[in-house]
């Protein structure tokens, strides 16, 4: 591995650490629960729809978290592509 590959891999890994927290918060808003078990349940359809559409237009917390989560995942995807192409 070259130095640049190691740097990109480290960035990708470090950027991925908070993903668990952000995804958990987003899922709790989407499924309207405070239970930690939502993080281990295999529900993805409503979460995916909520990411690309506006399922709770009146919920400001949802809108703020959805937009933040979109930007976070976009940067994550860019880093993933950079890791693959380097």
C-alpha positions as a printed Julia matrix, in Angstrom:
86×3 Matrix{Float64}:
   0.0    0.0    0.0
   1.21   3.44  -0.85
   1.1    6.36   1.53
  -1.82   7.94  -0.34
  -3.81   4.69  -0.09
  -3.16   4.53   3.64
  -4.27   8.14   4.07
  -7.49   7.58   2.11
  -8.19   4.37   3.99
  -7.66   6.15   7.32
  -9.95   9.03   6.26
 -12.58   6.55   5.1
 -12.38   4.66   8.39
 -12.42   7.79  10.58
 -15.32   9.32   8.64
 -17.26   6.06   9.04
 -17.06   5.9   12.84
 -19.87   8.43  13.53
 -22.09   6.75  10.93
 -23.53   4.44  13.59
 -24.66   7.39  15.72
 -26.11   9.4   12.83
 -27.91   6.41  11.34
 -29.35   5.52  14.73
 -30.66   9.05  15.24
 -32.15   9.14  11.74
 -33.82   5.74  12.16
 -35.31   6.72  15.51
 -36.9    9.76  13.89
 -38.14   7.82  10.85
 -39.61   4.92  12.83
 -40.74   7.25  15.65
 -39.21   5.28  18.49
 -36.58   5.77  21.17
 -35.79   2.08  21.46
 -32.2    1.06  20.79
 -33.47  -2.11  19.11
 -34.3   -0.16  15.95
 -30.57  -0.21  15.22
 -30.46  -3.99  14.87
 -33.77  -4.57  13.11
 -33.6   -5.21   9.37
 -35.92  -2.38   8.31
 -34.61  -0.48   5.31
 -37.48   0.43   3.01
 -39.03   3.23   5.07
 -35.57   4.53   5.97
 -34.54   4.67   2.31
 -37.78   6.37   1.29
 -37.32   8.89   4.12
 -33.82   9.66   2.89
 -34.94  10.52  -0.65
 -38.46  11.83  -0.06
 -40.19  13.97   2.53
 -42.3   11.65   4.69
 -42.69  14.07   7.62
 -42.85  17.57   6.1
 -43.97  19.19   9.37
 -41.21  17.63  11.5
 -38.3   20.09  11.57
 -36.03  17.67  13.43
 -36.55  15.07  10.7
 -35.87  17.59   7.92
 -32.7   18.84   9.59
 -31.4   15.32  10.3
 -32.33  14.06   6.83
 -30.42  16.88   5.12
 -27.42  16.41   7.41
 -27.47  12.64   6.84
 -27.65  13.14   3.06
 -24.55  15.38   3.1
 -22.75  12.96   5.41
 -23.48   9.99   3.14
 -22.49  11.97   0.04
 -19.05  12.67   1.51
 -18.85   9.03   2.59
 -19.57   7.91  -0.98
 -16.96  10.3   -2.38
 -14.36   8.93   0.04
 -15.36   5.38  -0.9
 -14.9    6.16  -4.59
 -11.53   7.75  -3.88
 -10.4    4.7   -1.92
 -11.43   2.41  -4.76
  -9.82   4.49  -7.51
  -6.49   5.09  -5.73
